[in-house]
Amino acid sequence: MPHITFHAPRVAHIDLGAIVRTKVAEMKEALARRAEYRAVYNQLAAMTDRDLADIGISRGMIEDVAHQAAYKN
């Protein structure tokens, strides 16, 4: 009778530490971008309509300008 050898299937190695580090870095980046958004938004919102007009921004544009500053898109 022939000898039959069974091999356990190979399991991919998962580096949980790397996954956690990546997710933590992504969260830090998201928090930093959100903080940048809030800082720009608050600074512009505190300006008078005249000051905003002097820099070419209307009050209705504040949210978009803050988003572009923080998220670069």
N, C-alpha and C positions, 0 to 999 in steps of 0.2 A: 504494500500500500504506500502511495507517495506521501511524503511529508508536506503538510500544508501549514504555512505560517501566516497568521493574521497580524496585521499591523493596525494599531489604533490610528484613526485619522489624525492628521496634524491639525492642531488648533493654532490659530493665529495668536501671536503674542500681543496683548493689549497693554500699552503703557498708561495706566490710569493716572499716574503722576503727571505725565505730559498733557493728558486731556484736561486735568484739573488746572494745571498751570495756564493752558491756553484759554480756558473758560474764564479764569480769574483775570487774565490780561484783557480779554474782550470786555469784561464787565468794567474794569478800570477805564478802558478807552471810552466806553459808552458813558460812564459817569463824568469823565473829563469833558466830553463833547457836550453833554447836557449842561454842565457848569458853565462852559463857554457860551452856550446859547442863552442861558439865563443872564449872564453878565452883560452880554451885548444887548439883549432885549431890555433889561432894566435900565441900562445907561441911555439907550435911545428913548425909552418911554418917559424918562425923567426930563428930557429936553422939551423946550417949548416948541410950538409949531413953527415959529420963526427960525429957531436954531436948526430944526430939521430941514426946513426949506433951504436954508443956507448951504446945507450939505447935500441937497438934492433928494431928500427922502420925505415922503408924506407919512403921516401917522399910520395910515393903512398898510404901509410897506414894512413896518417894523418887524413883524413876525417873519416875513420872507428874508429880510436882510440878516436878522439874527440866525436864521436857519442856514443861510448861505455861509455865514461866517464860521459857524460851528461844524457844519457837515460838508462844506466845500462843494456843494452842488446846487 
